[in-house]
Amino acid sequence: MLQAAIRAPEGNPAGLAFLYRRQFELCKVQRGETIALVSDLTTRREYIQAAFAAADELGADVYEMCVNSVPSWTKVGVPTIGKCKGTLEAVRAADIIVIFHVPLFTKWLKEVMNGGTRVLMIIDAPDDLDHLMSPKGLKDAVKHAHKRLSQTKKVHVVSDAGTDFTYTCGEYPVMSQWGYADEPGHFDHWGAGHVHTFPNEGTANGTVVFQPGDIIILPYCRYVQDPVRLDIRDGFVTKIDGGLDAKLMRDWLNDNKSSPDDRDPFAVSHLGWGLNPQSLWYGIALNGDEPERSRAAARTFPGNFLFSTGPNSQGGGKRNTRGHYDVPMRDCTVVLDNEVVIEKGRLVDPAMVVEREAR
């Protein structure tokens, strides 16, 4: 019987505890702090063991809470905490939560962050945790991009493929990640490095064209194979033209409607760009289409423009649909209030450029 070839991990498994210690140090884990590990039935046991070892080395108190559901990027908003009595109170009391699945778009996440608890998400493969660990200067670059986007009123995105798309900002907060959770109430993703916000309601208009080489990272994990043209009017995708990739998008969004007239899956969601020089656009070609190898890297490679549809509750909106679609796009030009910050997929604001570290 033939078996699919799987690229073997390149790192030393015994080094995981050292990696976790480095990450916890970036998260400013202190002696006497409490770390809550939130796992599920699919969590790698070596991750839990490494987290326990790293916490012990730093003098922090740590415990594991395993939930009986398996959230994922295709099941956003699953309330893994709060259903069982006492679970919300427990994690709310922790100094930092380390969670091994996707907690985004959940009510409990907002509650614990509002209370000042730091939250770190770890969902990538061991090799990627090593390679994508935040390099020197990334936080400063992300903070700069965050400030620029926070001050922006209008964004214009164009590309040679045919994208010509505008939206206004300010109704929702800018959210940013630099790869570690070191500030009170901050959520981050080990391996991240990007900024985004949700457009003002009803302001997204124009045309977005996915071209071959763009990445459908949610709900699928694949490169775009043929062009997809989206018509966007008053905040919603109104038409999807193209071949196979267009059909995949239409069917996914339609299947996640809560009723025949539900438009929420087609609403324009978070929009932003990547800055992490450790992230590689060609990761899927190198490692295969296993999502665990691409969850951070595909979203955060420098200069990509991340287009998405669906929920906006993470920013304070009312849409909770599971019809979520994420597409990091290459070769776009992004203009903030008439000033170019990304030109044809290349960061041109020097304060956003970070040097890649050899690892």
NULO-784260 format. One line per field, with one value per residue (C-alpha): residue number from 1; residue in three letters; chain; z, y, x. Coordinates in steps of 0.001 Angstrom, whole numbers, always signed. Each point is the difference from the previous one (the first is absolute). Layout:
<rs>
seq	[NUM ...]
type	[ALA ...]
mol	[A ...]
w	[Z ...]
v	[Y ...]
u	[X ...]
</rs>
This chain:
<rs>
seq	[1 2 3 4 5 6 7 8 9 10 11 12 13 14 15 16 17 18 19 20 21 22 23 24 25 26 27 28 29 30 31 32 33 34 35 36 37 38 39 40 41 42 43 44 45 46 47 48 49 50 51 52 53 54 55 56 57 58 59 60 61 62 63 64 65 66 67 68 69 70 71 72 73 74 75 76 77 78 79 80 81 82 83 84 85 86 87 88 89 90 91 92 93 94 95 96 97 98 99 100 101 102 103 104 105 106 107 108 109 110 111 112 113 114 115 116 117 118 119 120 121 122 123 124 125 126 127 128 129 130 131 132 133 134 135 136 137 138 139 140 141 142 143 144 145 146 147 148 149 150 151 152 153 154 155 156 157 158 159 160 161 162 163 164 165 166 167 168 169 170 171 172 173 174 175 176 177 178 179 180 181 182 183 184 185 186 187 188 189 190 191 192 193 194 195 196 197 198 199 200 201 202 203 204 205 206 207 208 209 210 211 212 213 214 215 216 217 218 219 220 221 222 223 224 225 226 227 228 229 230 231 232 233 234 235 236 237 238 239 240 241 242 243 244 245 246 247 248 249 250 251 252 253 254 255 256 257 258 259 260 261 262 263 264 265 266 267 268 269 270 271 272 273 274 275 276 277 278 279 280 281 282 283 284 285 286 287 288 289 290 291 292 293 294 295 296 297 298 299 300 301 302 303 304 305 306 307 308 309 310 311 312 313 314 315 316 317 318 319 320 321 322 323 324 325 326 327 328 329 330 331 332 333 334 335 336 337 338 339 340 341 342 343 344 345 346 347 348 349 350 351 352 353 354 355 356 357 358 359]
type	[MET LEU GLN ALA ALA ILE ARG ALA PRO GLU GLY ASN PRO ALA GLY LEU ALA PHE LEU TYR ARG ARG GLN PHE GLU LEU CYS LYS VAL GLN ARG GLY GLU THR ILE ALA LEU VAL SER ASP LEU THR THR ARG ARG GLU TYR ILE GLN ALA ALA PHE ALA ALA ALA ASP GLU LEU GLY ALA ASP VAL TYR GLU MET CYS VAL ASN SER VAL PRO SER TRP THR LYS VAL GLY VAL PRO THR ILE GLY LYS CYS LYS GLY THR LEU GLU ALA VAL ARG ALA ALA ASP ILE ILE VAL ILE PHE HIS VAL PRO LEU PHE THR LYS TRP LEU LYS GLU VAL MET ASN GLY GLY THR ARG VAL LEU MET ILE ILE ASP ALA PRO ASP ASP LEU ASP HIS LEU MET SER PRO LYS GLY LEU LYS ASP ALA VAL LYS HIS ALA HIS LYS ARG LEU SER GLN THR LYS LYS VAL HIS VAL VAL SER ASP ALA GLY THR ASP PHE THR TYR THR CYS GLY GLU TYR PRO VAL MET SER GLN TRP GLY TYR ALA ASP GLU PRO GLY HIS PHE ASP HIS TRP GLY ALA GLY HIS VAL HIS THR PHE PRO ASN GLU GLY THR ALA ASN GLY THR VAL VAL PHE GLN PRO GLY ASP ILE ILE ILE LEU PRO TYR CYS ARG TYR VAL GLN ASP PRO VAL ARG LEU ASP ILE ARG ASP GLY PHE VAL THR LYS ILE ASP GLY GLY LEU ASP ALA LYS LEU MET ARG ASP TRP LEU ASN ASP ASN LYS SER SER PRO ASP ASP ARG ASP PRO PHE ALA VAL SER HIS LEU GLY TRP GLY LEU ASN PRO GLN SER LEU TRP TYR GLY ILE ALA LEU ASN GLY ASP GLU PRO GLU ARG SER ARG ALA ALA ALA ARG THR PHE PRO GLY ASN PHE LEU PHE SER THR GLY PRO ASN SER GLN GLY GLY GLY LYS ARG ASN THR ARG GLY HIS TYR ASP VAL PRO MET ARG ASP CYS THR VAL VAL LEU ASP ASN GLU VAL VAL ILE GLU LYS GLY ARG LEU VAL ASP PRO ALA MET VAL VAL GLU ARG GLU ALA ARG]
mol	[A A A A A A A A A A A A A A A A A A A A A A A A A A A A A A A A A A A A A A A A A A A A A A A A A A A A A A A A A A A A A A A A A A A A A A A A A A A A A A A A A A A A A A A A A A A A A A A A A A A A A A A A A A A A A A A A A A A A A A A A A A A A A A A A A A A A A A A A A A A A A A A A A A A A A A A A A A A A A A A A A A A A A A A A A A A A A A A A A A A A A A A A A A A A A A A A A A A A A A A A A A A A A A A A A A A A A A A A A A A A A A A A A A A A A A A A A A A A A A A A A A A A A A A A A A A A A A A A A A A A A A A A A A A A A A A A A A A A A A A A A A A A A A A A A A A A A A A A A A A A A A A A A A A A A A A A A A A A A A A A A A A A A A A A A A A A A A A A A A A A A A A A A A A A A A A A A A A A A A A]
w	[+0 -1040 +2658 -594 +442 +3058 +495 +3256 +2721 -301 +3593 +2991 +2016 +3190 -814 +397 +3688 -854 -2714 +2411 +2587 -2562 -968 +3621 +650 -2909 +1643 +3215 +2062 +3551 +3071 +1905 -2958 -897 -3504 -1155 -2864 -1967 -2141 -1872 -1064 -2948 +1755 -370 +3379 -534 -65 +3424 +1356 -1433 +1489 +3433 -178 -1112 +2689 +2651 -1137 +303 +3369 -1224 +1176 -2812 -540 -2997 -849 -2797 -1766 -1758 -3300 -2877 -1208 -3208 -2586 -1636 +3311 +1290 +3017 +1778 +3729 +1458 +3348 +2090 -640 +2856 +3365 +1346 -3206 -821 +3574 -53 -3183 +898 +3122 -1965 -949 -3447 -1966 -2479 -2318 -2570 -2271 -1504 +2577 -2315 -243 +3427 +2837 +2659 -1755 +75 +3692 +1117 -2112 +1434 +3426 -958 -574 -2745 -2602 -2212 -2751 -1161 -3010 -2332 -571 +2019 -2861 -599 +3657 -240 -3365 +603 +3509 +29 -1240 +1469 -1034 -1014 +2911 -759 -3677 +856 +2520 -2677 -2504 +2692 +594 -3724 -540 +3108 -1477 -3447 -1265 -3456 -1471 -3734 -1287 -3646 -1968 -3581 +221 +128 +3675 +584 +3432 +2639 +3543 +2939 +3535 +3517 +1066 +1288 +1834 -1670 +1182 -236 +812 +284 +1042 +3808 +2751 +2210 +765 +2258 -1908 -3189 -2254 -2258 -2178 +167 -3531 -806 -1013 -1641 +439 -997 +644 -1121 -2548 +1011 -661 -3582 -1239 -1804 -3748 -3223 -1549 +1563 -2244 +1404 -2305 -246 +2904 +2456 +2926 +1193 +3554 +1409 -317 -2408 -106 -3648 -2520 -2263 -3337 -2218 +280 +2178 -463 +2849 -395 +3326 +695 +3282 +2113 -1597 -2730 -2552 -2787 -260 -3497 -1053 -230 +2691 +2641 -487 +398 +3169 +1460 -995 +1337 +3346 +650 -1148 +2140 +3083 -360 +2990 -2311 -3744 +375 +2354 -1480 +2885 -1565 -2941 +2159 -239 +3227 +1306 -2407 +571 -895 +1140 +1269 +1334 -2059 +1352 -1776 -3419 -2793 -1562 +3158 -1504 -3012 +2303 +2743 -1572 +738 +3597 +1766 +3069 -2177 -1308 +2650 +919 -2948 -2741 +1723 +1040 -2745 -611 -2365 -448 +109 +1972 -1293 +1903 +261 +2793 +3736 +1642 +3643 +948 -703 +1808 -2880 -56 -2693 +1364 -3210 -608 -3672 +392 -2909 +250 -3068 +328 -3360 -1694 -2079 +1264 +452 +3230 +405 +3379 -437 -3295 +1325 -1348 +2720 -2111 -3697 -2050 +3056 +1328 +3249 -812 +3409 +1456 +3558 -967 -1453 +2253 -896 -231 +2448 -1191 +1939]
v	[+0 +3375 +2659 +3743 +1505 +2235 +2384 -999 +2619 +1565 +1170 -1987 -1007 +406 +3693 +781 +854 +2457 +1570 +338 +1623 +2569 +674 +310 +2414 +2146 -169 +1318 -2992 +706 -2109 -537 +670 -2505 -1504 -1741 -2444 -536 -3127 -2250 -3638 +615 +2058 -1306 -1429 +1091 +3607 -409 -1636 +2771 +2670 -1651 -248 +3612 +1306 -1986 +1466 +3523 -625 +419 -2072 -1894 -2306 -1563 +200 -2394 +697 -2626 +1825 +578 +3600 +975 +2772 -1550 -15 +3510 +1257 -3365 +862 -2522 +1819 +1036 -2904 -2052 +1679 +1662 -53 +3684 +1015 -2117 +1419 +3518 -287 -1096 +2472 -1553 -2571 -2197 -1499 -2726 +642 +3028 +2044 +2904 +1422 -1420 +1927 -1482 +1218 +3583 -332 -1275 +2544 +2809 -1206 +375 -3664 -588 -2663 -1905 -2318 -2863 -1941 -462 -2884 -322 +1025 +3084 +1013 +86 +1737 +2516 +1114 +3782 +1533 +3106 +3143 -1651 +1394 +3539 -413 -1339 +2782 +2546 -1600 -96 +3733 +772 -2050 +1496 +3467 -999 +1094 -1624 -2989 -612 -3353 -622 -2658 -761 -3025 +2349 +765 +3515 +117 +2683 +147 +2395 -662 +1190 -1723 -3049 -230 -994 -3379 -1015 -2990 -199 -3635 +70 +1089 +2351 +2763 -91 -1024 -768 -2967 -1349 -2960 -1569 +553 +3029 +3517 +1995 +2727 +146 +1699 -345 +2530 +2447 -1550 +417 +1749 -2822 +412 -991 -3052 -2573 -2504 -3059 -1145 -3276 -144 +1780 -2264 -1234 -688 -306 -2167 -1797 -66 +431 +2406 +1690 -1839 +2257 +3650 +847 +3332 +1410 +2892 +1782 +2472 +1773 -2466 -3284 -2290 +81 -2102 -2665 -824 -2542 -3704 -2616 +2437 +2193 -3032 -1065 +3468 +255 -3440 +513 +3360 -1184 -3129 +2142 +2138 -234 +611 +512 +3791 +51 +2248 -116 -2542 +2417 +3058 +1429 -858 +784 +1600 +626 -1041 -2142 +1078 -3119 -608 -3555 -916 -1585 +360 -3231 -2069 -1998 -894 -1001 -1866 -1072 +1155 -1213 +3026 -396 +1047 +3167 +1500 +2872 +227 +258 +2928 +1998 -56 +3589 +2125 -2300 +1631 -2197 +88 -1781 -426 -895 +792 +3254 -707 -94 +3727 +697 -584 -2178 -2575 -3474 -2004 -2996 +951 +1289 +254 +1127 +746 +1474 +1719 +642 +2959 +2542 +3717 +1350 +3729 +1538 +3463 +546 -1306 -3287 -2381 -3175 +102 -3105 -2222 +1715 +1966 +3506 +1646 -616 -128 -3082 -1916 -2582 -2032 -3752 -2047 -3145 -3035]
u	[+0 +1400 +379 +147 +3428 +231 +2907 +1669 +550 +3427 +355 +1198 -3117 +2024 +391 -3703 +327 +2786 -2168 -2903 +2238 +1152 -3615 -1152 +2852 -1239 -3446 +1609 -1037 +1141 +661 -3239 -2306 -2712 -95 -3173 +574 -3229 +301 -2410 -124 +2356 +2691 +3542 +1001 +3577 -1252 -1580 +3143 +2197 -2263 +134 +3791 +434 -2362 +1868 +3315 -1418 -1624 -3582 -2959 -1715 -2970 -1765 -3707 -1013 -3307 -2102 -468 +2391 -236 +1747 +181 -3083 -1888 +656 -1891 -331 -373 +2447 +90 -2983 -2358 +1461 -488 +3113 +2046 -462 +772 +3160 +1510 -1076 +2162 +3078 +2730 +420 -2005 +1856 -2606 +607 -2988 -1748 -1958 -825 -3528 -973 -1595 +2274 +3159 -1214 -893 +3411 +1863 -2098 +1126 +3646 +894 +2546 -910 +2463 -1250 +2252 -1323 +2973 +2415 +3245 +2290 -2109 +15 +3775 +253 -2806 +909 -157 +3267 +1582 -1862 -3274 -2002 +1198 -911 -3456 -574 +920 -2373 -2693 +376 -74 -3155 -1633 +463 -1297 -3395 +0 +1841 +372 +1306 +924 +1858 +1008 -2338 -2994 -588 -1338 -1548 -651 -1329 -4 +1264 -617 -3199 +1901 +3333 +3239 +1275 +3610 +2186 +3778 +334 -100 -2396 +1991 -2519 -3089 -3124 +1949 -800 +2716 +913 +3466 +1334 -2156 +980 -2782 -2626 -3649 -3295 -3606 -1292 -2699 -3384 -1144 +3165 +1835 -470 +1697 +1610 +2304 +1787 +1753 +2780 +1918 +2437 -2270 -859 -3371 +1075 -3505 -2040 +2319 +3779 +985 +1385 -2520 +158 -2099 -1111 -2993 -1775 -2092 -2417 -408 -2785 -740 +1940 -1094 +1299 -2819 +1525 +2707 +1292 +2596 +680 +635 +1222 -3062 -2252 +1797 -538 -3666 -864 +1748 -1635 -3418 +182 +662 -3107 -2338 -2977 -584 +187 +3026 +2703 +2479 +2404 +411 +756 +3508 +1844 +3499 +2476 +3693 +3530 +2947 +3429 +1756 +3178 +239 -3261 +363 -2573 +1230 -535 -2873 +2144 +2851 -1874 -3297 -3512 -244 -1558 +2240 +2956 -1642 -2289 +2322 +2383 -2628 -1710 +3028 +2631 +1189 -2058 -2965 -3436 -2381 -3575 -2763 -3751 -2395 -13 +1034 -869 +3691 +69 -3254 -2420 -3107 +810 +785 -332 +2254 +117 +3544 +2446 +3662 +2108 +3519 +589 +3339 +1145 -2541 +623 -1489 -601 -848 -1559 +1856 +3353 +1361 +1228 +104 +884 -731 +439 +3134 +26 +1249 -407 +3484 -1349 -2031 +2952 +1687 +3079 -427 +2050 +1774 -1213]
</rs>
